[in-house]
Amino acid sequence: MNKNRKEKNRKEGGPMQLLIIILLLLPGSLFAQERGGGGRGAAPLPPPKNLKLLDPKTEIRFVMQSFNEALGVQCTHCHVQGDFASDENPKKEVARKMISMVRLIDTSFPSSAGVFPDGYHEVDCSTCHRGNVKPETVAPSKFYNRGNSLGNPPPAQVPGVSLKLLPVETHVHGADSLMGEFRDALRVDCNYCHGGGKPQEWDLNPRKDIARKMIMLVRQINAQFPGTGVFPVGEQKVTCWTCHRGDPHPVSLGNKAYPPPQPK
């Protein structure tokens, strides 16, 4: 009887013993992670060094992961492998400039400016990058809506009446015009910002003032952060399309409920 019991235990315990042996031999097993490889029992990361813009109390790992997701890159895109404190990689200085730019946008043009809905997260890296190292600056042709959106020829522009930020000689209407660029970038009609009995002259629509603030924002970015190395070939700079991508409300990692619309 004892012999039969031993034989039964041997048959039932064999697979379990084999599984335990395999788990112990795996270099990336759960046991190894618990001892310090990143699991719940992992030792805390050493304090970061050479922080010129980020507070040492910042959750650095979370911030770095958000950069990775926004640009679709790994840590070594900006850092030197094995020495994250090093400044040898020039892209690290570009990243610092981008942090300064985002802070400028979020402090000078906050949600109260009316660009974002209530409770909407501010601009972050993903607003412009969308998973790419180099942000797009020109709307693709499939987003273009050439011709007048309102269906009628636009009225003649009265110099000095409604152009508060733009030079009088600005090419406002028609093909390749400034208003056409706004319309393509946000994928809206002219009456999205204009309103009243004389839509090209009156300021009844509050979005018109928001548009002026956004013109100032683009000018500020292009004046204070030139030559950062993040834009496509040439002197091409930030445009309305860079952030909007066919959506009146720019998106960010914190606002995935507001994806840009698909081209029709």
Order of alpha helices (4+ residues) and beta strands (2+ residues): alpha-alpha-alpha-alpha-alpha-alpha-alpha
